[in-house]
Every structure is written in C-alpha cells, then in structure tokens.
Amino acid sequence: MVSHGRSLVIRDPVWNTIRLDPVAAAIIDTPAFQRLRYIRQLGLAHLVYPGATHTRFDHALGVYHLADRAIRILQAGPPVPPRVWEGMHLIPYAALLHDIGHYPFSHALEELEQAQIAANHEEIGARFFESKEMRAALAPLGEGAAEGIGRIMRGGGENALRGLVSGSLDLDKMEYLRRDARFCGVPYGEVDVERLLQGLVLLQDPETGEWEVGVRAKALSALESLLFSKYQMFRNVYWHHAVRAGTGMYKRIVEEAVAAGLLSPADLIGPTDEELLYELGRRARSRDGEVAARLAGRWLPALRNRNLPKRAVEIPAWRLEGRSLAGWVSGNTIEKRRWEDALADELGLAPGEVILDFPIKKQMFQLDVLVERPGHPVRRIGRQGIPGLFDLPKLAEALYRTARVLRLFTFERRELKPEWVLERLAAGQPGTPVGTSDVAGVQEIPGTTEERQ
C-alpha cells in the first residue's frame, strides 16, 4: 500500500491497481472498516479450499474500484438529463461500505432466525456509520451522506445509479465471483467483467419514465456468463457439502450459545471471526451447565480441528420432485430444531448433533434489467428472458434444482437411507426407534472421524 498525499494506491491480485480518493482512504482507515480485514469473505469455505482466506476488506476495495470505473463509463455514454446524476458522488462509497455490517464468518449467521440475530448485514451497516471516526471520514460528502449511502446499500431511494450497488447488475456479484474463484483455485468465476462494464448504459424505463442502469444487447452474453458462473460457484463452492457442514456446525454453536444466554444477539455485532470464537470459548469455559460444557469441550474444538459433521444422507433436489416438504425444512425454525433433536435422540446422539440442511437461494437467477437493442425499444428482461436473445432464465429452475441438495449431517458418523429420512420428514417427526444395526434405517460406523470429500 503506497500513500500519495491523502490518496492511496493499492496493489490488488484481482484488479491489479486500485486507486482510492481521499474520502475513500479516510473511510478504510476507520476501525469499523479495518475490522473487515478479519472477516473471511467465504466464511468456513477455507476448511475445504485452503486459499479461501480472503476477506471482506479485499472484496470491498474491489467493488469500490468497479463502481468508479462503471461511473466513468456511464458518463462517457449518451447524454441524459442532469437530474439523473444527482447523488452520483455517493455511489463509490456505498460500494466501498456495502459489507461494513457483516457478522463474523460473513453470511452464515444470517441463516438463523430473526430472534437469534439483530438484523441482516445491510441494516446493521447503518450502526457502523455512527462512530465518530466514520462520521469524520464521511463529513466531506456533506450533510445526510451517511443516510444516503445507507439507502443505496439497501436498494432504496431514488438514486438512478443505485443498481450498481444493489440489483441484478450490481458490481458486488462481478467482484465476488472473480475474487472467490481466484482464491478457491477454481475456474468457474472467470466472468467477462470488462465486457459487462463496457455494456452498461443509462436507460429510461418505458413504463415509469425513471432512469436506471441497464445494459446494451452486445453485453448480454457476458451477463449470461455471470449468471452461469454464479450457479457453478454455488454448486461447487458455496454449497459444497463440507462447507455446509462447517457452516451448520458454526450456526449450531451460536444458536446454542444465544439460547443459553452465553451470548445475546447484540454480542454478534462487531467482533471479528476469531474474536467471536475466542469469546464463545471463554464464556463457555467460565459457565456451568450442559450447553456450556458441550460447547467448550466438544463443539468448538471440533470446529477448530475440522472435525466436521458427517453426511448421513444426501438427496439432490431433483429427486424430491412430487414430494411435499414442510416449509421449515429450508429454514432454521423451532419446528425444524425439534425434528432434528428428536432424530438425534433416535440415533443415540446428543441434542443439537443432527443438522438438516437444505439451503435456499430463490434469487440465484434474479433478473430485472433494462436492455437496449439497436432498432428496438428499450425492454426489461425479467425471469422469462427474451426469446432468441437472452434464454438462460428458461434454464434457471433446472439449474437451481441441480445446485440444491438436501443433506442430513450427524456429529458422529451414521449411514441412513434416503427413504428412511424422507418418511420422517413427511411425518413431521421421527418414527419408532430403530437399532443402530438396522440396515433398513441406520447403521453406526465406529472408529472414524474422517470427513468424506
């Protein structure tokens, strides 16, 4: 990192050179932003992909860089009414700060129920704006800048360029796909970012008359590649079975700690990854009770030593077609926990040591983009796409089904048959107890803690 007056030039392994203006340089020097150096971008994925130790700090700088480039490209495009540029100066800083409120290990805790966490990371971000250091850094932007940036981060307000930060074309996706793939060592995130950036244009919605960021038809193939890269990354990285096992164990540790009063939801706001794990261990060791003993003596050491829960059952979503599953299967509800604990008892495991995982990402192929085509009126691409021009949305549901997998994890190895588990899911509760040698249901595998890859 080289300082030039109050500006900064940073060497980055993904984008090569990132130039920060004086306001951005002041923002990254605040304690709230420096904290992001210690929040892993991909949560527990480093337990599977050892290179995935990059952070929210790196990613935020990259999004800022892309926002600055996108604005320059839009300014060089066709002329638009002056009002369209109102609030433009806030966009790069909203891009820089869009992840300021992340919990330790990034998105994992947002899968918990609202009663167990304070809010999502966009809402929490506003709290970090209240520090005196952040307010001083944002002061040159004028009165109300923090509030305006917060609205952009949440996708609200009337800023015509807010789609660069939150929306189908947001630069966050372009950045994290490229960076995550690079550090995981996989080829799936090589999105044609340059083509997408050069294809950005400000367009007027034919229905509302409002201006927003859209895309020229020549960049649609690059947009398709971005969506397909996202699918590949979910299937191979974000929803990898061992990543989900580690994430499930981490969520279960925090869930138990909050329920037992070792932590409050407010305690989850602010610590880094390692600070939270350390504090969890310290409090668990200093308290009496079954939960504290379980956390300190078994679960936290298991997470640190990568002794992850084991796959007992794995069922691709496409094999579940025609079956009716309760809504709680994809959530983190009380009903689901009761089902898990009842099944744990049936399998001879302690409470909390069965985890049902069926991740959901309804907006994996979210599309709401205006497109400009020579000789045609501006048209909005939605979930149906444009036949013959942009057809990927037709495949979206099929791709989503192949990415999703229902898994049952157990803290000690058990081998279960899919139908045995599905019958219990259909009933809403486990059936009659079975022995650990019952080949129709469950078989205990003794003497091994090795994780299947």
C-alpha positions, 0 to 999 in steps of 0.5 A, spaced: 500 500 500 503 506 497 500 513 500 500 519 495 498 525 499 491 523 502 490 518 496 492 511 496 494 506 491 493 499 492 496 493 489 490 488 488 491 480 485 484 481 482 484 488 479 491 489 479 491 497 481 486 500 485 486 507 486 482 510 492 480 518 493 481 521 499 474 520 502 475 513 500 482 512 504 479 516 510 473 511 510 478 504 510 482 507 515 476 507 520 476 501 525 469 499 523 472 498 516 479 495 518 475 490 522 473 487 515 480 485 514 478 479 519 472 477 516 473 471 511 469 473 505 467 465 504 466 464 511 468 456 513 469 455 505 477 455 507 476 448 511 475 445 504 479 450 499 485 452 503 486 459 499 479 461 501 482 466 506 480 472 503 476 477 506 471 482 506 476 488 506 479 485 499 472 484 496 470 491 498 476 495 495 474 491 489 467 493 488 469 500 490 474 500 484 468 497 479 463 502 481 468 508 479 470 505 473 462 503 471 461 511 473 466 513 468 463 509 463 456 511 464 458 518 463 462 517 457 455 514 454 449 518 451 447 524 454 441 524 459 438 529 463 442 532 469 437 530 474 439 523 473 446 524 476 444 527 482 447 523 488 452 520 483 458 522 488 455 517 493 455 511 489 463 509 490 462 509 497 456 505 498 460 500 494 466 501 498 461 500 505 456 495 502 459 489 507 461 494 513 455 490 517 457 483 516 457 478 522 463 474 523 464 468 518 460 473 513 453 470 511 452 464 515 449 467 521 444 470 517 441 463 516 438 463 523 432 466 525 430 473 526 430 472 534 437 469 534 440 475 530 439 483 530 438 484 523 441 482 516 448 485 514 445 491 510 441 494 516 446 493 521 451 497 516 447 503 518 450 502 526 457 502 523 456 509 520 455 512 527 462 512 530 465 518 530 471 516 526 466 514 520 462 520 521 469 524 520 471 520 514 464 521 511 463 529 513 466 531 506 460 528 502 456 533 506 450 533 510 445 526 510 451 522 506 451 517 511 443 516 510 444 516 503 449 511 502 445 507 507 439 507 502 443 505 496 446 499 500 439 497 501 436 498 494 432 504 496 431 511 494 431 514 488 438 514 486 438 512 478 445 509 479 443 505 485 443 498 481 450 498 481 450 497 488 444 493 489 440 489 483 441 484 478 447 488 475 450 490 481 458 490 481 458 486 488 456 479 484 462 481 478 467 482 484 465 476 488 465 471 483 472 473 480 475 474 487 472 467 490 474 463 484 481 466 484 482 464 491 478 457 491 483 455 485 477 454 481 475 456 474 468 457 474 468 465 476 472 467 470 466 472 468 467 477 462 467 483 467 470 488 462 465 486 457 459 487 462 462 494 464 463 496 457 455 494 456 452 498 461 448 504 459 443 509 462 436 507 460 429 510 461 424 505 463 418 505 458 413 504 463 415 509 469 419 514 465 425 513 471 432 512 469 436 506 471 442 502 469 441 497 464 445 494 459 446 494 451 444 487 447 452 486 445 453 485 453 448 480 454 452 474 453 457 476 458 451 477 463 449 470 461 456 468 463 455 471 470 449 468 471 452 461 469 458 462 473 454 464 479 450 457 479 457 453 478 460 457 484 454 455 488 454 448 486 461 447 487 463 452 492 458 455 496 454 449 497 459 444 497 457 439 502 463 440 507 462 447 507 455 446 509 457 442 514 462 447 517 457 452 516 451 448 520 456 446 525 458 454 526 450 456 526 449 450 531 454 453 536 451 460 536 444 458 536 446 454 542 450 459 545 444 465 544 439 460 547 443 459 553 444 466 554 452 465 553 451 470 548 445 475 546 444 477 539 447 484 540 454 480 542 454 478 534 455 485 532 462 487 531 467 482 533 471 479 528 471 471 526 476 469 531 474 474 536 467 471 536 470 464 537 475 466 542 469 469 546 464 463 545 470 459 548 471 463 554 464 464 556 463 457 555 469 455 559 467 460 565 459 457 565 456 451 568 451 447 565 450 442 559 450 447 553 456 450 556 460 444 557 458 441 550 460 447 547 467 448 550 469 441 550 466 438 544 463 443 539 468 448 538 474 444 538 471 440 533 470 446 529 477 448 530 480 441 528 475 440 522 472 435 525 466 436 521 459 433 521 458 427 517 453 426 511 448 421 513 444 422 507 444 426 501 438 427 496 439 432 490 433 436 489 431 433 483 429 427 486 424 430 491 420 432 485 412 430 487 414 430 494 411 435 499 416 438 504 414 442 510 416 449 509 421 449 515 425 444 512 429 450 508 429 454 514 432 454 521 425 454 525 423 451 532 419 446 528 425 444 524 430 444 531 425 439 534 425 434 528 432 434 528 433 433 536 428 428 536 432 424 530 438 425 534 435 422 540 433 416 535 440 415 533 443 415 540 446 422 539 446 428 543 441 434 542 443 439 537 448 433 533 443 432 527 443 438 522 438 438 516 440 442 511 437 444 505 439 451 503 435 456 499 437 461 494 430 463 490 434 469 487 440 465 484 437 467 477 434 474 479 433 478 473 430 485 472 434 489 467 433 494 462 436 492 455 437 496 449 437 493 442 439 497 436 432 498 432 428 496 438 425 499 444 428 499 450 425 492 454 426 489 461 428 482 461 425 479 467 425 471 469 422 469 462 428 472 458 427 474 451 426 469 446 432 468 441 436 473 445 437 472 452 434 464 454 438 462 460 432 464 465 428 458 461 434 454 464 434 457 471 429 452 475 433 446 472 439 449 474 437 451 481 434 444 482 441 441 480 445 446 485 440 444 491 441 438 495 438 436 501 443 433 506 442 430 513 449 431 517 450 427 524 456 429 529 458 422 529 458 418 523 451 414 521 449 411 514 441 412 513 437 411 507 434 416 503 427 413 504 428 412 511 429 420 512 424 422 507 418 418 511 420 422 517 420 428 514 413 427 511 411 425 518 413 431 521 417 427 526 421 421 527 418 414 527 419 408 532 426 407 534 430 403 530 437 399 532 443 402 530 444 395 526 438 396 522 440 396 515 433 398 513 434 405 517 441 406 520 447 403 521 453 406 526 460 406 523 465 406 529 472 408 529 472 414 524 472 421 524 474 422 517 470 427 513 468 424 506 470 429 500 
